[in-house]
Amino acid sequence: MNPTASPAAPVSRYLRCAGRELHCMEWGAHLPAGSPVLLAWHGLARTGRDMDDIAEHLSTRADRPYRVLCPDTIGRGLSQWSPKPEQEYCLAFYAQLAAALLDGLGIEAVDWLGTSMGGAIGVVAADGVLRDRIGRLVLNDSGPELAAGAIARIRSYAGSPSAFDTVTELEQYFRTVYRPYGWLSDAQWRRLTETSIRRLSDGRVTPHYDPAMVMQFTHHADDYARWPEWDRLRLPVLCLRGESSDLLLPESAEAMRHRGPCAEVVTVAGCGHAPALNTPEQCALVARFLDA
């Protein structure tokens, strides 16, 4: 007899969106129609599985549980790699994917949570293809202006992913490059590794993503300069800034308080870029804002 999955367990989905196959983990799929929906989008070189902890928290709480959608961007995780990387690895196309995902699932209104790149996609979508469909926006160490030095740092490892003989070595690599995430348990580091891996033809293991996704920085050089979109937004925004983040600088976060939607900015202690959204305190910050 096959065991019955717990209602709290996520459902793995594959959908055709804007001509590409997109993988998405859906938490709270068992919830009744009309339950609030959160679209949780990961960072540049990551996958939707980074949202497991916050998604489980929001989808299983007794009061106002959320249906949480956690997609893998094309070129990442289990989603299709783009056959047109120079055109499609950019915020505008990612926003199209988000709109197509919601349309395919018959969802009209959502709240949005985005880490780094995922936050930038949210800003572009809220000013464009999803205008008036996003109710609340949570930016996790993301803003309309990012530090050039940090972008260069990310490009240095994302564009030429290392390969290792063993999964143990890959996990140690992840523990090094993602140290700014802050505290993760050993089990969380293991999950991050096992959901961020692909094996090469020579048997070695490497991070999951298409290295061509860094074409975003060469073919769309100003993709993360988004003050015009920010200044047009008129919706509640929460920005979580890692205390020692080198990507979202304090002066940029301060400007976000006073321009456009006048975001609420909260500094998250003990981490840099970006908070892992994996502790009770961080989950509570997001939940409080969504429930306001």
VOBA-1610 file (N, C-alpha, C; in pm, whole numbers, padded with zeros to 5 digits, always signed):
BEGIN
Met+00085-00119+00000Met+00000+00000+00000Met+00088+00124+00000Asn+00058+00219-00086Asn+00138+00341-00092Asn+00104+00433+00024Pro+00204+00488+00091Pro+00175+00579+00201Pro+00110+00706+00148Thr+00022+00763+00229Thr-00045+00888+00191Thr+00041+01005+00234Ala+00064+01095+00141Ala+00146+01212+00173Ala+00074+01303+00272Ser+00151+01363+00359Ser+00094+01459+00453Ser+00042+01580+00377Pro-00072+01638+00421Pro-00122+01758+00355Pro-00021+01873+00358Ala+00070+01870+00458Ala+00169+01976+00468Ala+00283+01961+00368Ala+00297+01843+00309Ala+00406+01819+00216Ala+00387+01901+00088Pro+00494+01954+00032Pro+00481+02032-00092Pro+00454+01942-00212Val+00396+02001-00314Val+00369+01932-00440Val+00465+01987-00545Ser+00529+01897-00619Ser+00622+01937-00725Ser+00545+01947-00856Arg+00553+02062-00922Arg+00478+02085-01046Arg+00572+02128-01159Tyr+00534+02093-01281Tyr+00604+02140-01401Tyr+00498+02203-01492Leu+00521+02330-01530Leu+00425+02402-01610Leu+00494+02468-01729Arg+00421+02478-01840Arg+00471+02549-01957Arg+00441+02696-01940Cys+00543+02778-01930Cys+00527+02921-01905Cys+00610+03000-02006Ala+00543+03086-02084Ala+00612+03167-02184Ala+00700+03082-02275Gly+00653+02961-02307Gly+00726+02872-02397Gly+00835+02791-02332Arg+00851+02798-02200Arg+00956+02725-02130Arg+00894+02642-02018Glu+00957+02527-01989Glu+00910+02446-01877Glu+00967+02500-01746Leu+00877+02532-01656Leu+00915+02587-01527Leu+00878+02487-01417His+00974+02462-01328His+00947+02377-01213His+00908+02464-01095Cys+00811+02417-01017Cys+00764+02495-00903Cys+00725+02401-00790Met+00769+02431-00669Met+00722+02361-00550Met+00605+02441-00493Glu+00494+02371-00469Glu+00376+02437-00415Glu+00348+02384-00275Trp+00352+02474-00179Trp+00320+02442-00040Trp+00177+02487-00012Gly+00103+02406+00062Gly-00034+02442+00093Gly-00131+02416-00021Ala-00097+02323-00109Ala-00185+02293-00223Ala-00321+02240-00176His-00325+02188-00054His-00450+02131+00000His-00543+02237+00055Leu-00497+02362+00066Leu-00578+02466+00128Leu-00700+02499+00042Pro-00807+02546+00104Pro-00929+02574+00028Pro-00913+02691-00068Ala-00995+02692-00172Ala-00997+02803-00267Ala-01022+02933-00191Gly-00955+03037-00234Gly-00968+03165-00167Gly-00861+03191-00063Ser-00779+03089-00032Ser-00668+03112+00061Ser-00569+03209-00002Pro-00503+03292+00079Pro-00404+03384+00021Pro-00288+03308-00042Val-00229+03368-00144Val-00120+03305-00220Val+00004+03393-00211Leu+00118+03331-00189Leu+00247+03400-00189Leu+00334+03339-00297Leu+00391+03423-00382Leu+00490+03379-00480Leu+00627+03411-00423Ala+00706+03308-00394Ala+00837+03324-00329Ala+00947+03291-00429Trp+01027+03392-00466Trp+01125+03375-00574Trp+01266+03389-00520His+01350+03295-00559His+01486+03282-00507His+01584+03382-00570Gly+01710+03374-00527Gly+01815+03462-00577Gly+01883+03410-00702Leu+01981+03484-00750Leu+02044+03467-00880Leu+02088+03324-00910Ala+02170+03265-00824Ala+02229+03134-00851Ala+02169+03027-00760Arg+02041+03044-00724Arg+01979+02955-00627Arg+01856+02887-00687Thr+01779+02819-00604Thr+01659+02749-00650Thr+01543+02780-00555Gly+01423+02741-00598Gly+01306+02763-00514Gly+01310+02688-00383Arg+01394+02586-00373Arg+01405+02510-00248Arg+01465+02592-00135Asp+01527+02704-00167Asp+01574+02794-00061Asp+01459+02845+00024Met+01337+02841-00030Met+01220+02894+00040Met+01148+02788+00123Asp+01205+02668+00136Asp+01136+02560+00207Asp+01092+02600+00347Asp+01180+02663+00423Asp+01149+02690+00564Asp+01040+02795+00579Ile+01052+02906+00508Ile+00950+03010+00517Ile+00819+02961+00457Ala+00826+02881+00349Ala+00704+02830+00286Ala+00632+02733+00379Glu+00708+02646+00445Glu+00644+02553+00539Glu+00580+02629+00654His+00650+02730+00704His+00597+02810+00815His+00465+02875+00777Leu+00461+02939+00662Leu+00342+03015+00623Leu+00226+02925+00580Ser+00257+02807+00527Ser+00151+02721+00475Ser+00090+02629+00581Thr+00155+02617+00696Thr+00107+02523+00797Thr+00058+02591+00924Arg+00069+02722+00934Arg+00024+02788+01056Arg-00128+02781+01066Ala-00177+02787+01189Ala-00320+02771+01212Ala-00400+02891+01165Asp-00343+03009+01180Asp-00415+03132+01148Asp-00371+03185+01011Arg-00464+03193+00917Arg-00442+03248+00783Arg-00323+03182+00711Pro-00330+03052+00689Pro-00221+02985+00615Pro-00219+03028+00470Tyr-00099+03031+00414Tyr-00077+03071+00276Tyr-00051+02951+00187Arg-00097+02959+00065Arg-00053+02872-00043Arg+00073+02939-00098Val+00186+02870-00094Val+00315+02932-00131Val+00372+02862-00254Leu+00400+02941-00357Leu+00458+02892-00482Leu+00605+02930-00486Cys+00692+02830-00507Cys+00836+02852-00505Cys+00897+02801-00636Pro+00898+02882-00740Pro+00950+02835-00869Pro+01102+02835-00875Asp+01155+02751-00964Asp+01295+02761-01007Asp+01295+02848-01133Thr+01374+02954-01134Thr+01389+03034-01254Thr+01446+02947-01367Ile+01412+02979-01492Ile+01474+02904-01601Ile+01626+02913-01588Gly+01692+02802-01620Gly+01837+02796-01606Gly+01882+02757-01466Arg+01785+02732-01375Arg+01819+02695-01238Arg+01737+02573-01197Gly+01791+02499-01099Gly+01716+02390-01042Gly+01667+02291-01145Leu+01537+02262-01142Leu+01478+02165-01232Leu+01405+02229-01349Ser+01414+02361-01361Ser+01352+02427-01475Ser+01441+02416-01599Gln+01378+02434-01713Gln+01449+02425-01841Gln+01558+02532-01852Trp+01667+02496-01916Trp+01768+02596-01949Trp+01723+02670-02076Ser+01751+02798-02083Ser+01704+02876-02197Ser+01787+02847-02322Pro+01720+02825-02437Pro+01792+02812-02564Pro+01832+02947-02621Lys+01785+03056-02556Lys+01817+03192-02598Lys+01867+03270-02476Pro+01980+03230-02419Pro+02023+03288-02292Pro+02046+03438-02297Glu+02098+03487-02410Glu+02125+03631-02418Glu+01997+03713-02417Gln+01885+03655-02455Gln+01757+03726-02457Gln+01674+03701-02331Glu+01676+03578-02281Glu+01580+03539-02180Glu+01631+03544-02037Tyr+01761+03546-02017Tyr+01813+03558-01881Tyr+01816+03706-01843Cys+01699+03758-01810Cys+01687+03899-01772Cys+01559+03916-01693Leu+01548+04026-01619Leu+01435+04049-01530Leu+01303+04056-01605Ala+01302+04118-01723Ala+01177+04133-01797Ala+01118+03997-01833Phe+01203+03904-01878Phe+01152+03772-01915Phe+01112+03693-01791Tyr+01188+03708-01683Tyr+01152+03638-01560Tyr+01015+03686-01511Ala+00986+03816-01526Ala+00854+03867-01487Ala+00745+03808-01575Gln+00774+03789-01703Gln+00677+03723-01792Gln+00650+03580-01746Leu+00756+03510-01704Leu+00740+03375-01652Leu+00648+03374-01530Ala+00666+03472-01442Ala+00584+03479-01322Ala+00437+03498-01358Ala+00410+03589-01451Ala+00272+03612-01493Ala+00212+03487-01556Ala+00291+03419-01639Ala+00242+03298-01705Ala+00218+03187-01603Leu+00302+03178-01501Leu+00284+03078-01396Leu+00151+03100-01324Leu+00125+03224-01285Leu+00000+03254-01215Leu-00121+03231-01304Asp-00110+03272-01429Asp-00221+03250-01523Asp-00248+03101-01542Gly-00139+03023-01553Gly-00154+02879-01573Gly-00219+02810-01456Leu-00202+02866-01336Leu-00261+02808-01216Leu-00395+02874-01180Gly-00436+02970-01262Gly-00564+03037-01239Gly-00564+03127-01117Ile-00449+03189-01088Ile-00436+03275-00970Ile-00433+03421-01015Glu-00520+03501-00958Glu-00528+03641-00998Glu-00442+03732-00910Ala-00451+03713-00778Ala-00385+03804-00685Ala-00287+03729-00596Val-00170+03790-00572Val-00067+03728-00488Val+00002+03835-00405Asp+00068+03789-00301Asp+00174+03865-00237Asp+00305+03809-00291Trp+00413+03886-00280Trp+00541+03847-00340Trp+00652+03856-00236Leu+00733+03752-00231Leu+00854+03750-00150Leu+00970+03715-00241Gly+01071+03802-00247Gly+01184+03776-00336Gly+01316+03801-00268Thr+01406+03703-00280Thr+01543+03720-00232Thr+01630+03770-00346Ser+01701+03880-00324Ser+01798+03931-00421Ser+01735+03944-00560Met+01776+03863-00658Met+01718+03869-00791Met+01567+03853-00786Gly+01519+03764-00698Gly+01375+03744-00687Gly+01302+03869-00645Gly+01366+03951-00562Gly+01306+04079-00525Gly+01302+04174-00642Ala+01409+04177-00720Ala+01414+04265-00837Ala+01307+04226-00939Ile+01285+04095-00956Ile+01178+04050-01045Ile+01044+04102-00994Gly+01025+04097-00862Gly+00901+04146-00804Gly+00877+04293-00831Val+00982+04374-00822Val+00969+04518-00851Val+00930+04539-00996Val+00999+04470-01087Val+00969+04484-01230Val+00827+04436-01260Ala+00787+04323-01202Ala+00653+04270-01227Ala+00545+04360-01171Ala+00568+04414-01050Ala+00468+04499-00987Ala+00446+04629-01064Asp+00547+04672-01137Asp+00533+04792-01220Asp+00493+04759-01363Gly+00484+04629-01395Gly+00459+04589-01534Gly+00351+04484-01546Val+00392+04361-01580Val+00296+04256-01617Val+00205+04214-01503Leu+00244+04239-01378Leu+00160+04203-01264Leu+00113+04327-01187Arg+00110+04441-01254Arg+00060+04562-01189Arg-00082+04538-01139Asp-00107+04576-01017Asp-00238+04562-00950Asp-00272+04417-00914Arg-00182+04322-00941Arg-00207+04183-00900Arg-00121+04143-00780Ile-00019+04223-00748Ile+00064+04199-00630Ile+00015+04290-00518Gly-00025+04229-00406Gly-00079+04308-00297Gly+00027+04363-00204Arg+00121+04277-00165Arg+00230+04317-00075Arg+00360+04259-00127Leu+00466+04332-00106Leu+00596+04296-00162Leu+00700+04291-00051Val+00767+04175-00038Val+00875+04158+00059Val+01005+04140-00020Leu+01100+04228+00004Leu+01230+04222-00062Leu+01333+04174+00040Asn+01394+04061+00013Asn+01495+04006+00103Asn+01634+04043+00052Asp+01691+04147+00113Asp+01821+04201+00074Asp+01825+04234-00075Ser+01727+04309-00117Ser+01715+04348-00257Ser+01660+04489-00263Gly+01700+04564-00366Gly+01650+04699-00381Gly+01672+04749-00522Pro+01631+04872-00549Pro+01641+04926-00685Pro+01781+04972-00724Glu+01876+04958-00630Glu+02016+04994-00659Glu+02105+04898-00583Leu+02191+04826-00655Leu+02277+04727-00593Leu+02423+04767-00610Ala+02504+04730-00513Ala+02646+04769-00513Ala+02722+04695-00622Ala+02797+04770-00703Ala+02870+04711-00815Ala+02973+04608-00768Gly+03037+04636-00656Gly+03139+04544-00606Gly+03081+04409-00569Ala+02962+04408-00510Ala+02899+04282-00473Ala+02854+04205-00596Ile+02803+04276-00696Ile+02764+04209-00821Ile+02886+04143-00885Ala+03000+04212-00883Ala+03123+04155-00938Ala+03163+04030-00859Arg+03145+04033-00727Arg+03178+03916-00644Arg+03091+03797-00682Ile+02962+03821-00699Ile+02870+03713-00733Ile+02903+03657-00871Arg+02933+03746-00966Arg+02968+03702-01101Arg+03093+03616-01101Ser+03185+03645-01007Ser+03314+03574-01006Ser+03298+03426-00980Tyr+03195+03388-00901Tyr+03176+03244-00877Tyr+03059+03188-00956Ala+02960+03272-00989Ala+02842+03221-01059Ala+02871+03190-01205Gly+02956+03270-01268Gly+02981+03251-01410Gly+03070+03133-01443Ser+03149+03089-01346Ser+03239+02975-01368Ser+03228+02881-01249Pro+03117+02808-01239Pro+03096+02723-01122Pro+03202+02615-01108Ser+03247+02596-00987Ser+03348+02494-00959Ser+03288+02355-00967Ala+03373+02257-00991Ala+03332+02116-00994Ala+03415+02038-00893Phe+03354+01936-00832Phe+03418+01861-00725Phe+03396+01711-00746Asp+03488+01634-00688Asp+03478+01489-00700Asp+03365+01432-00614Thr+03336+01499-00502Thr+03238+01443-00408Thr+03136+01549-00368Val+03020+01500-00322Val+02916+01589-00271Val+02962+01657-00143Thr+03040+01587-00063Thr+03093+01646+00060Thr+03175+01770+00031Glu+03259+01764-00073Glu+03339+01881-00111Glu+03250+01994-00160Leu+03146+01961-00236Leu+03055+02064-00284Leu+02984+02132-00168Glu+02944+02054-00068Glu+02879+02114+00049Glu+02974+02211+00119Gln+03099+02175+00132Gln+03194+02266+00197Gln+03211+02394+00117Tyr+03208+02382-00015Tyr+03213+02500-00102Tyr+03092+02590-00077Phe+02973+02529-00072Phe+02853+02609-00047Phe+02859+02675+00090Arg+02911+02603+00190Arg+02922+02662+00324Arg+03015+02784+00323Thr+03109+02785+00230Thr+03202+02898+00221Thr+03140+03016+00148Val+03090+02994+00026Val+03040+03107-00054Val+02910+03162+00001Tyr+02833+03079+00072Tyr+02705+03127+00126Tyr+02711+03151+00276Arg+02830+03168+00329Arg+02844+03200+00471Arg+02765+03325+00509Pro+02756+03428+00421Pro+02678+03547+00458Pro+02529+03520+00484Tyr+02478+03402+00447Tyr+02337+03372+00475Tyr+02307+03373+00624Gly+02411+03358+00705Gly+02390+03350+00849Gly+02380+03206+00894Trp+02314+03185+01009Trp+02309+03051+01068Trp+02221+02958+00987Leu+02276+02840+00953Leu+02200+02727+00901Leu+02241+02604+00980Ser+02146+02518+01008Ser+02178+02393+01076Ser+02253+02302+00979Asp+02314+02198+01032Asp+02381+02101+00945Asp+02281+02039+00847Ala+02160+02012+00893Ala+02059+01953+00805Ala+02020+02051+00694Gln+02015+02180+00725Gln+01980+02280+00624Gln+02093+02295+00521Trp+02217+02290+00565Trp+02329+02293+00470Trp+02325+02171+00379Arg+02292+02056+00435Arg+02285+01935+00353Arg+02170+01946+00251Arg+02058+01998+00295Arg+01946+02015+00201Arg+01981+02115+00091Leu+02045+02226+00129Leu+02085+02324+00030Leu+02175+02259-00075Thr+02267+02176-00030Thr+02360+02110-00122Thr+02286+02012-00213Glu+02204+01927-00155Glu+02139+01822-00233Glu+02034+01875-00329Thr+01985+01998-00305Thr+01889+02058-00398Thr+01958+02157-00492Ser+02090+02158-00492Ser+02165+02255-00573Ser+02278+02187-00649Ile+02252+02071-00706Ile+02362+01989-00757Ile+02324+01927-00892Arg+02422+01913-00979Arg+02407+01831-01099Arg+02542+01762-01123Arg+02536+01648-01188Arg+02657+01571-01213Arg+02702+01591-01357Leu+02830+01614-01375Leu+02887+01636-01506Leu+02917+01503-01575Ser+02948+01509-01704Ser+02973+01386-01780Ser+03095+01311-01730Asp+03187+01381-01663Asp+03305+01313-01611Asp+03284+01259-01469Gly+03162+01272-01420Gly+03130+01216-01290Gly+03140+01313-01175Arg+03203+01428-01196Arg+03213+01527-01089Arg+03078+01596-01067Val+03067+01666-00954Val+02944+01738-00922Val+02972+01889-00924Thr+02868+01965-00960Thr+02880+02109-00974Thr+02747+02172-00938Pro+02741+02303-00911Pro+02612+02367-00885Pro+02515+02349-01001His+02388+02352-00967His+02278+02312-01054His+02256+02397-01178Tyr+02302+02521-01182Tyr+02250+02618-01278Tyr+02329+02624-01409Asp+02266+02688-01507Asp+02327+02714-01637Asp+02424+02831-01623Pro+02555+02811-01643Pro+02650+02922-01628Pro+02617+03041-01718Ala+02544+03016-01828Ala+02511+03125-01919Ala+02416+03226-01858Met+02359+03195-01740Met+02267+03293-01680Met+02337+03423-01644Val+02471+03423-01636Val+02541+03549-01610Val+02542+03640-01732Met+02490+03593-01846Met+02473+03682-01961Met+02381+03800-01927Gln+02305+03784-01821Gln+02222+03896-01777Gln+02308+04021-01754Phe+02430+04002-01706Phe+02514+04116-01673Phe+02588+04173-01793Thr+02602+04094-01899Thr+02671+04143-02018Thr+02574+04194-02124His+02457+04130-02135His+02359+04169-02236His+02250+04261-02181His+02243+04272-02049His+02144+04359-01985His+02214+04429-01868Ala+02311+04510-01904Ala+02405+04563-01805Ala+02338+04642-01694Asp+02228+04710-01723Asp+02160+04794-01623Asp+02034+04729-01568Asp+02028+04596-01573Asp+01905+04527-01536Asp+01865+04549-01391Tyr+01962+04579-01306Tyr+01929+04595-01164Tyr+01924+04742-01121Ala+01926+04834-01216Ala+01908+04976-01186Ala+01760+05007-01204Arg+01684+05007-01095Arg+01538+05008-01105Arg+01471+05118-01023Trp+01539+05232-01008Trp+01473+05343-00937Trp+01349+05393-01009Pro+01344+05404-01143Pro+01219+05450-01207Pro+01099+05361-01172Glu+01119+05229-01177Glu+01009+05139-01140Glu+00973+05154-00993Trp+01076+05164-00910Trp+01053+05179-00766Trp+00970+05303-00736Asp+01002+05412-00800Asp+00932+05538-00771Asp+00786+05536-00815Arg+00750+05443-00904Arg+00611+05433-00948Arg+00527+05337-00864Leu+00592+05257-00778Leu+00518+05159-00700Leu+00430+05226-00594Arg+00312+05169-00577Arg+00219+05218-00475Arg+00157+05097-00405Leu+00238+05026-00330Leu+00192+04910-00256Leu+00281+04895-00133Pro+00233+04825-00030Pro+00316+04809+00090Pro+00440+04723+00060Val+00556+04769+00108Val+00682+04699+00084Val+00759+04684+00215Leu+00805+04563+00241Leu+00898+04536+00351Leu+01031+04498+00291Cys+01138+04561+00335Cys+01273+04526+00293Cys+01350+04472+00413Leu+01396+04348+00401Leu+01485+04290+00501Leu+01628+04307+00452Arg+01710+04377+00527Arg+01849+04398+00487Arg+01942+04324+00582Gly+02027+04237+00527Gly+02127+04172+00610Gly+02220+04274+00672Glu+02247+04258+00798Glu+02325+04356+00874Glu+02457+04391+00807Ser+02526+04293+00749Ser+02655+04319+00686Ser+02649+04301+00535Ser+02532+04320+00476Ser+02517+04302+00331Ser+02608+04395+00254Asp+02677+04338+00153Asp+02758+04421+00065Asp+02685+04447-00067Leu+02562+04397-00080Leu+02486+04416-00203Leu+02387+04532-00189Leu+02308+04529-00083Leu+02217+04639-00055Leu+02280+04726+00053Leu+02337+04838+00011Leu+02412+04923+00103Leu+02317+05005+00190Pro+02363+05047+00309Pro+02275+05121+00400Pro+02214+05246+00337Glu+02291+05318+00256Glu+02236+05441+00196Glu+02126+05411+00096Ser+02138+05299+00026Ser+02031+05261-00067Ser+01905+05221+00009Ala+01924+05144+00116Ala+01809+05104+00197Ala+01741+05224+00259Glu+01820+05323+00301Glu+01762+05443+00360Glu+01682+05521+00256Ala+01733+05528+00133Ala+01660+05596+00026Ala+01528+05526-00003Met+01524+05394+00012Met+01401+05319-00012Met+01292+05355+00088Arg+01332+05404+00204Arg+01233+05446+00304Arg+01156+05570+00261His+01217+05652+00176His+01164+05784+00147His+01118+05804+00004Arg+01147+05709-00082Arg+01109+05720-00223Arg+01005+05614-00260Gly+00928+05641-00363Gly+00832+05543-00414Gly+00735+05497-00307Pro+00730+05367-00281Pro+00634+05314-00183Pro+00674+05336-00038Cys+00790+05397-00014Cys+00838+05425+00122Cys+00838+05297+00206Ala+00930+05211+00173Ala+00936+05078+00233Ala+00964+05083+00382Glu+00913+04983+00451Glu+00958+04954+00587Glu+01086+04874+00573Val+01195+04920+00636Val+01324+04852+00625Val+01361+04797+00762Val+01392+04669+00766Val+01431+04602+00890Val+01569+04541+00871Thr+01660+04568+00962Thr+01793+04509+00957Thr+01792+04375+01028Val+01842+04273+00959Val+01848+04137+01015Val+01989+04112+01065Ala+02003+04094+01194Ala+02134+04077+01256Ala+02194+03940+01224Gly+02327+03936+01221Gly+02398+03809+01211Gly+02412+03753+01072Cys+02383+03832+00969Cys+02397+03782+00833Cys+02427+03897+00738Gly+02466+03860+00616Gly+02493+03958+00512Gly+02394+03938+00399His+02448+03908+00280His+02361+03884+00165His+02350+03735+00139Ala+02233+03679+00163Ala+02111+03740+00209Ala+02056+03654+00322Pro+01973+03710+00411Pro+01914+03627+00516Pro+01850+03502+00457Ala+01870+03388+00523Ala+01826+03260+00469Ala+01677+03233+00489Leu+01608+03320+00564Leu+01464+03303+00590Leu+01436+03164+00649Asn+01518+03126+00744Asn+01512+02990+00798Asn+01503+02986+00949Thr+01486+03100+01014Thr+01477+03103+01160Thr+01339+03152+01201Pro+01295+03117+01322Pro+01164+03166+01368Pro+01153+03318+01364Glu+01262+03386+01398Glu+01258+03533+01400Glu+01237+03590+01260Gln+01310+03536+01161Gln+01295+03586+01023Gln+01158+03551+00967Cys+01110+03432+00993Cys+00975+03394+00948Cys+00870+03483+01010Ala+00888+03519+01137Ala+00791+03604+01205Ala+00788+03744+01143Leu+00903+03796+01102Leu+00906+03928+01038Leu+00821+03929+00911Val+00837+03825+00829Val+00762+03816+00705Val+00613+03799+00733Ala+00581+03709+00826Ala+00440+03683+00856Ala+00370+03806+00911Arg+00437+03878+00999Arg+00376+04000+01055Arg+00341+04099+00946Phe+00432+04118+00851Phe+00407+04214+00743Phe+00292+04167+00654Leu+00291+04039+00618Leu+00186+03988+00531Leu+00049+03997+00596Asp+00045+03985+00730Asp-00083+03987+00801Asp-00132+04128+00832Ala-00048+04227+00810Ala-00084+04364+00849Ala-00209+04409+00775
//
